[in-house]
Amino acid sequence: MTSVHEDRPVVRPTQQDEVAAAGSEVIGGPAGRWARLGTDRLTPVRVVALVAIGMFALGMVQKMPCYEWAWFRGISSQYTHACYSDIPHLYNGRGFADGLVPYFDRLPTGDMEFLEYPVLTGLFMQVAAWLTLPFDGSVQDREQAYWMINAGMLMICAVVVAVCVARTHRRRPWDALLVALAPALALTATINWDLLAVALTAAAMLMWSRGRTVAFGVLIGLATAAKLYPVLLLGPLLVLCWRSGRRREYGEALLGAAGAWLLVNLPIMAFAPDGWKKFYTFSQERSVDFGSFWLIITQRTGRSLDVEAVNTYATLLMILLCAGIGLLTLTAPRRPRFAQLAFLVVAAFILTNKVYSPQYVLWLIPLAALARPRWRDFLIWQACEVMYFFGIWLYLAYTSSDDKHQGLPPEGYQLAIAMHLLGTLYLCAVVVRDILMPERDPVRRDGSDDPSGGVLDRAEDVFALGPAAHPPRHGVQRYEGAQVEWGTTAPGAPRAGGTART
């Protein structure tokens, strides 16, 4: 008799995942029965951190043609080498090179009056600018130094993401290799500053998995102060807490998030209101842009879409998808895992938004590793994102050059967008299938409930709809290699203190 709690052995992906097993042949094959893992200095978490650093470094090497010359000589070269980054360009373009204070000082040139980033990201950019001050030389030298300093800071964020994912599911630390080895992470990590918000969100997920509801809320609030998308996680969490009766814990998280967000934003709101609101007005006024299905419609029809109309339609689509996710949460035979719903709601935002910058894939990578830790599905999705990564730069090379023999024409770019959309929809589909058929969920196959759920893990259900509201008086859910019992007080989930028979 083995407890369903977290005192069971660490899961080895090479014993459950055929793709992981095949890939392990590169380093000698799957671990044998006598292998001792996690008992020496190379624990799973440390291995994941080292791999993340190595992949991040490879991504920096991929940017070297731009670092050395392509950012500074013409426009199209940085696209043909697929090494574009906003970071060096915005060092001058947003006044950091001139010592301007974000949100307070108006920008003297360009079409942007103030910095168009959330407050915490602006602070991150400013800290990097301060660290660049000791570097003298030409503008190019300082832009290179600024990018390199930002890359170092973002590398720390990438390691935080990987380590948090490794520690979120206590028995599945090796799943974080999905994050550390993700090719899209290496390619997009230094395009912009998104990894700051991703790291804070990953840390918040770790805190929630440990039952630290206030710490989760504070980190989500800080993450939302760096990028808007993390606030979306509070939506599915509300429905999960509603189904499980954990309203007090949700209230603590919500208050923590609101307090942390206000603490960061209120000073700028009070003393530089015009600069503070620029991010929000810019997001509303921004026209249909790269990567969205709205752009495919625009290019295929030859008509520009009204910005207000697109904002309205995108909002309605997002509301409908969120309503569907909420209904799925309340009617699923077993309460969905938090990571599954977090992935679905962020993916819904990405799919309906009017712009998809290539670094937005970073938002989904840690959530995907927690929601669907299967190498085949993850790599299929990553392949689609890598194709989109190269597709957008080749398209920009085509549009920015007079030589139409290089780059990707609009039809090719539309195909790249479609690949990104289909890859994301595919991963959403398998996550939804796991929710409707929990026996297909890799995390739950051994009888686990919701290892990243914190107070939700093995909690009783107090509200559900459809068949989930009327479970059998005594049920046994069978999974591969395990069966889990639950009673009428915990429909769809093992009762607290239950056992898994193996």
C-alpha positions in Angstrom: 0.0 0.0 0.0 1.5 3.3 -1.1 0.3 6.8 -0.2 -0.8 9.1 -2.9 1.2 11.9 -1.3 4.5 13.1 -2.5 6.7 10.5 -0.8 6.8 8.3 -3.8 9.9 7.9 -6.1 10.8 10.5 -8.7 9.3 9.8 -12.1 11.8 9.1 -14.8 10.5 10.2 -18.2 12.7 7.7 -20.0 10.6 4.9 -18.4 7.2 6.5 -19.4 7.9 8.4 -22.6 9.2 6.7 -25.7 10.5 9.9 -27.2 12.4 10.8 -24.0 13.8 7.2 -24.0 15.0 7.5 -27.6 16.5 10.9 -27.0 18.4 9.6 -23.9 20.5 7.4 -26.2 22.6 10.5 -26.9 23.9 10.3 -23.3 23.9 6.5 -23.0 20.3 5.5 -22.8 17.6 5.3 -20.1 18.7 5.0 -16.5 18.8 1.4 -15.3 17.2 0.0 -12.2 20.3 0.4 -10.1 20.9 4.1 -11.2 21.1 6.5 -8.2 19.5 9.8 -9.3 19.5 12.9 -7.2 21.9 11.6 -4.6 25.0 13.5 -5.6 25.8 17.0 -6.6 24.0 16.6 -10.0 20.5 16.6 -8.6 17.7 16.9 -11.2 17.2 20.6 -10.4 20.9 21.4 -10.9 21.0 19.5 -14.1 18.0 21.4 -15.4 19.6 24.7 -14.4 22.9 23.8 -16.2 21.0 22.7 -19.3 19.0 25.9 -19.3 22.2 28.0 -19.1 23.7 26.0 -21.9 20.7 26.4 -24.2 20.5 30.1 -23.4 24.1 30.5 -24.3 23.5 28.8 -27.6 20.7 31.3 -28.2 23.2 34.1 -27.6 25.6 32.6 -30.1 22.7 32.5 -32.6 22.5 36.3 -32.2 26.2 36.9 -32.8 25.9 38.1 -36.4 23.6 40.8 -35.3 25.7 41.7 -32.2 28.8 42.1 -34.3 27.3 44.0 -37.2 23.8 43.3 -38.6 21.9 45.5 -36.0 24.0 48.5 -37.1 24.3 48.1 -40.9 21.0 48.5 -42.8 17.7 46.9 -41.9 17.3 43.6 -43.7 20.5 41.9 -42.6 19.2 41.4 -39.1 16.2 39.7 -40.6 18.0 37.4 -43.1 20.2 36.2 -40.2 17.1 35.7 -38.0 18.8 37.5 -35.1 16.7 40.6 -34.5 16.3 42.0 -31.0 14.3 45.0 -29.7 16.9 45.5 -26.9 19.7 47.4 -28.7 17.3 49.4 -30.8 15.2 50.6 -27.8 18.3 51.6 -25.9 18.4 54.6 -28.1 14.8 54.7 -29.3 13.4 55.0 -25.8 15.9 57.4 -24.4 18.0 55.2 -22.2 21.1 56.2 -24.0 20.3 59.9 -23.3 19.5 59.3 -19.6 15.8 59.9 -19.9 13.6 58.6 -17.0 10.9 56.2 -18.2 7.3 57.4 -17.9 8.4 60.8 -16.6 10.4 62.2 -19.6 8.8 62.5 -23.0 10.7 61.0 -25.9 12.0 63.8 -28.2 11.9 61.8 -31.4 9.8 59.0 -33.0 6.1 58.3 -32.9 6.1 57.2 -29.2 5.7 59.9 -26.5 6.6 57.6 -23.6 7.9 54.1 -22.9 5.2 51.7 -24.0 6.0 48.9 -21.5 4.5 48.0 -18.1 6.1 49.5 -15.0 8.2 46.6 -13.8 9.5 45.9 -17.3 10.5 49.6 -17.5 12.3 49.2 -14.2 14.2 46.2 -15.6 15.2 48.1 -18.7 16.3 51.1 -16.6 18.4 48.9 -14.2 20.2 47.5 -17.3 20.7 51.1 -18.6 22.3 52.1 -15.2 24.6 49.1 -15.4 25.6 50.2 -18.9 26.8 53.7 -17.7 30.4 52.6 -17.0 30.8 51.6 -20.7 32.3 54.4 -22.8 32.7 54.5 -26.6 30.4 54.9 -29.6 26.7 54.4 -29.6 27.2 51.0 -31.1 29.5 50.0 -28.3 27.0 51.0 -25.7 24.1 49.2 -27.5 26.2 46.1 -27.5 26.9 46.5 -23.8 23.2 47.1 -23.1 22.2 44.0 -25.0 24.8 41.9 -23.2 23.8 43.1 -19.8 20.2 42.5 -20.5 21.1 39.0 -21.8 22.8 38.2 -18.5 19.8 39.4 -16.5 17.4 37.4 -18.8 19.6 34.3 -18.4 18.9 34.5 -14.6 15.2 34.7 -15.4 15.5 31.7 -17.7 17.2 29.6 -15.0 14.5 30.7 -12.5 11.8 29.5 -14.9 13.4 26.1 -15.4 14.1 25.6 -11.6 10.6 26.6 -10.6 9.1 24.2 -13.1 11.4 21.4 -11.8 10.3 22.1 -8.2 6.6 22.6 -8.9 5.8 18.9 -9.5 7.8 17.3 -6.7 7.9 13.9 -8.3 8.5 15.1 -11.8 11.5 17.4 -11.8 12.8 16.0 -15.1 9.8 17.5 -16.9 11.6 20.8 -16.6 14.0 19.6 -19.3 11.2 20.4 -21.7 11.7 24.0 -20.7 15.5 24.0 -20.6 15.8 22.3 -24.0 13.0 24.1 -25.7 14.4 25.5 -29.0 12.0 28.4 -29.0 13.3 29.5 -25.7 16.8 29.7 -26.9 15.8 31.5 -30.1 13.5 34.1 -28.6 14.9 34.7 -25.0 16.7 37.9 -25.9 14.3 39.4 -28.4 12.5 41.4 -25.7 12.0 41.4 -21.9 9.2 38.8 -21.6 11.3 36.4 -19.5 10.9 38.7 -16.5 7.2 38.1 -16.4 7.6 34.4 -17.3 10.0 34.0 -14.3 7.6 35.7 -11.9 4.7 33.6 -13.2 6.7 30.4 -12.8 7.7 31.3 -9.3 4.0 32.1 -8.5 3.0 28.6 -9.8 5.6 27.1 -7.5 4.3 29.0 -4.5 0.7 27.9 -5.3 1.9 24.3 -5.5 3.3 24.7 -1.9 0.0 26.1 -0.6 1.4 29.6 -0.2 -1.6 31.5 -1.5 -0.5 35.0 -0.5 3.0 34.6 -2.0 1.3 33.3 -5.2 -0.9 36.4 -5.3 2.0 38.8 -4.7 4.1 37.2 -7.5 1.2 37.2 -9.9 0.7 40.8 -9.2 4.3 41.6 -9.8 4.2 39.5 -13.0 1.2 41.5 -14.2 3.2 44.6 -13.5 5.7 43.3 -16.0 3.4 41.9 -18.6 -0.4 41.7 -18.8 -1.0 38.0 -19.5 -0.2 36.6 -15.9 -3.5 38.1 -14.6 -5.3 35.6 -16.8 -4.3 32.8 -14.4 -6.7 34.2 -11.8 -9.7 33.4 -13.9 -9.4 29.5 -14.1 -8.1 29.5 -10.5 -11.4 31.2 -9.5 -13.4 28.4 -11.1 -11.2 25.7 -9.6 -11.6 27.2 -6.1 -15.3 27.5 -6.6 -15.6 23.9 -7.5 -13.5 22.8 -4.5 -14.9 25.4 -2.0 -11.5 27.1 -1.5 -12.9 30.6 -1.6 -10.9 31.9 1.3 -7.6 30.8 -0.3 -8.6 32.4 -3.6 -9.5 35.6 -1.8 -6.0 35.7 -0.2 -4.4 35.2 -3.6 -6.5 37.9 -5.2 -5.7 40.4 -2.4 -2.0 39.6 -2.7 -2.1 40.1 -6.5 -4.0 43.4 -6.2 -1.8 44.7 -3.5 1.5 43.9 -5.2 0.3 45.3 -8.5 -0.8 48.6 -6.9 2.4 48.9 -4.8 4.4 48.9 -8.0 2.1 51.0 -10.2 0.7 53.6 -7.8 3.8 55.8 -7.6 4.0 56.0 -11.4 0.2 56.4 -11.7 0.3 59.3 -9.2 3.4 61.2 -10.5 3.5 60.3 -14.2 0.0 59.4 -15.2 0.5 60.1 -18.9 3.6 57.9 -19.1 2.0 55.1 -17.0 -1.1 54.7 -19.2 0.9 54.6 -22.4 1.2 50.8 -22.3 -2.6 50.4 -22.0 -3.5 53.0 -24.7 -0.9 51.6 -27.0 -2.3 48.1 -26.6 -5.8 49.4 -27.5 -4.7 51.6 -30.4 -2.3 49.1 -31.9 -3.5 47.9 -35.3 -3.6 44.3 -36.5 0.0 43.2 -36.5 2.3 40.2 -37.1 1.4 36.6 -36.2 -2.3 36.8 -35.8 -5.1 35.3 -37.8 -6.5 38.8 -38.1 -3.4 39.6 -40.3 -4.2 36.6 -42.5 -7.8 38.0 -43.0 -6.4 41.4 -43.8 -3.9 40.2 -46.3 -6.2 37.7 -48.0 -9.1 40.2 -48.3 -6.9 43.2 -49.1 -8.9 45.3 -46.7 -7.7 46.9 -43.4 -9.7 46.0 -40.4 -11.0 48.7 -38.1 -9.0 48.7 -34.8 -12.0 49.2 -32.6 -13.9 46.4 -34.3 -10.9 44.0 -34.0 -10.6 44.9 -30.3 -14.3 44.1 -29.8 -14.3 40.9 -31.7 -11.1 39.7 -30.1 -12.5 40.5 -26.6 -15.7 38.6 -27.4 -13.8 35.6 -28.7 -11.7 35.6 -25.6 -14.8 35.8 -23.4 -16.4 32.8 -25.2 -13.2 30.7 -24.9 -12.9 31.6 -21.2 -16.6 30.6 -20.7 -15.9 27.3 -22.4 -12.9 26.7 -20.2 -15.0 27.5 -17.2 -17.7 25.1 -18.3 -15.1 22.4 -18.9 -13.8 23.0 -15.4 -17.2 22.5 -13.8 -18.3 19.5 -15.9 -15.0 17.5 -16.2 -15.3 14.0 -14.6 -12.3 14.9 -12.4 -11.4 18.5 -11.5 -8.8 19.7 -14.0 -5.3 20.4 -12.9 -4.4 24.1 -12.4 -1.5 24.0 -14.9 -3.8 22.6 -17.6 -6.3 25.5 -17.2 -3.5 28.0 -16.9 -2.1 26.8 -20.3 -5.5 26.9 -21.9 -6.4 30.4 -20.9 -3.0 31.9 -21.9 -3.2 30.0 -25.2 -6.7 31.4 -25.8 -5.4 34.9 -25.3 -2.5 34.3 -27.8 -4.8 32.7 -30.4 -7.4 35.6 -30.3 -5.0 38.5 -29.9 -4.4 40.9 -32.7 -0.6 40.5 -32.5 1.7 37.6 -31.9 5.3 38.6 -31.4 7.7 35.6 -31.7 8.8 35.9 -28.0 5.2 35.4 -26.8 5.9 31.6 -27.1 7.9 32.1 -23.8 4.6 32.6 -22.0 3.4 29.1 -22.8 6.6 27.0 -22.5 6.6 26.5 -18.7 2.8 26.1 -18.7 3.0 23.5 -21.5 5.7 21.5 -19.6 3.4 21.4 -16.5 0.1 20.8 -18.4 1.2 18.2 -20.9 4.7 16.7 -20.1 4.9 14.5 -23.2 7.9 15.0 -25.4 6.2 14.1 -28.7 3.4 16.7 -28.3 5.8 19.3 -26.9 8.2 18.9 -29.8 5.4 19.0 -32.4 4.3 22.3 -31.0 7.9 23.6 -30.7 8.6 22.6 -34.4 5.6 24.8 -35.4 6.9 27.7 -33.3 10.4 27.4 -34.7 9.0 27.5 -38.3 7.1 30.7 -37.3 10.2 32.2 -35.8 12.1 31.9 -39.1 9.0 32.7 -41.1 8.5 36.2 -39.6 12.1 37.2 -40.1 12.1 36.1 -43.7 8.9 37.9 -44.3 10.4 41.1 -42.8 13.5 40.6 -45.0 11.1 40.4 -48.0 9.2 43.6 -47.0 12.3 45.6 -46.0 14.4 44.9 -49.1 14.1 46.0 -52.7 15.3 42.5 -53.7 12.2 40.4 -53.8 14.2 37.3 -54.5 15.1 37.0 -50.9 12.8 36.4 -48.0 9.3 35.1 -47.7 6.4 36.6 -49.6 3.0 37.2 -47.8 1.6 33.8 -48.9 4.6 32.0 -47.3 4.2 34.1 -44.1 0.5 33.3 -43.9 1.5 29.6 -44.0 4.0 30.3 -41.1 1.2 31.9 -39.1 -1.1 29.0 -39.8 1.6 26.6 -38.5 1.9 28.6 -35.3 -1.9 28.6 -34.8 -2.3 24.9 -35.6 0.6 23.9 -33.4 -0.9 25.8 -30.4 -4.4 24.4 -31.2 -3.0 20.9 -31.3 -1.4 21.2 -27.8 -4.7 22.7 -26.5 -6.6 19.8 -28.0 -4.5 17.1 -26.2 -4.7 19.1 -22.9 -8.5 19.2 -23.2 -8.5 15.5 -24.0 -6.5 14.8 -20.8 -9.1 16.8 -18.8 -12.0 14.8 -20.3 -10.1 11.5 -20.1 -7.9 11.8 -17.0 -6.4 8.3 -17.6 -4.6 9.8 -20.6 -3.0 12.5 -18.5 0.7 11.7 -18.0 0.7 13.3 -14.5 -2.3 11.4 -13.3 -1.4 8.0 -14.6 0.2 7.0 -11.4 -2.8 8.1 -9.2 -1.6 11.7 -8.5 -4.3 14.3 -8.4 -2.9 17.9 -8.9 0.7 18.2 -7.8 0.8 21.8 -8.8 -2.6 22.5 -7.3 -1.5 23.3 -3.7 -4.7 23.6 -1.6 -6.6 22.1 -4.6 -4.6 18.8 -4.6 -6.9 16.0 -3.4 -9.5 18.6 -2.2 -13.1 17.7 -2.0 -15.5 19.0 -4.7 -18.4 21.1 -3.4 -19.9 22.3 -6.7 -19.9 20.7 -10.1 -22.2 20.4 -13.1 -23.4 17.5 -15.3 -22.1 14.0 -14.6 -19.4 15.4 -12.4 -22.1 16.6 -9.9 -23.4 13.0 -9.5 -20.5 10.6 -9.1 -21.1 7.0 -8.1 -21.4 6.4 -4.4 -18.1 4.6 -4.5 -15.8 4.8 -7.5 -12.5 3.4 -8.5 -10.6 5.3 -11.1 -8.1 3.0 -12.9 -4.9 4.3 -14.4 -2.0 2.5 -15.9 -0.2 0.8 -13.0 -2.5 2.2 -10.4 -6.0 2.6 -9.2 -7.4 5.4 -7.0 -10.4 5.3 -4.8 -12.7 8.2 -4.0 -16.0 8.5 -2.3 -19.1 10.7 -2.6 -17.5 13.7 -0.7 -14.8 14.0 -3.4 -16.4 13.6 -6.8 -13.8 13.4 -9.5 -10.8 13.4 -7.1 -9.2 11.1 -4.6 -10.3 11.8 -1.1 -7.8 13.3 1.3 -5.8 10.6 3.0 -6.8 8.1 0.3 -4.5 5.5 -1.1 -3.2 4.4 -4.5 -2.9 0.6 -5.0 0.0 -0.4 -7.1 
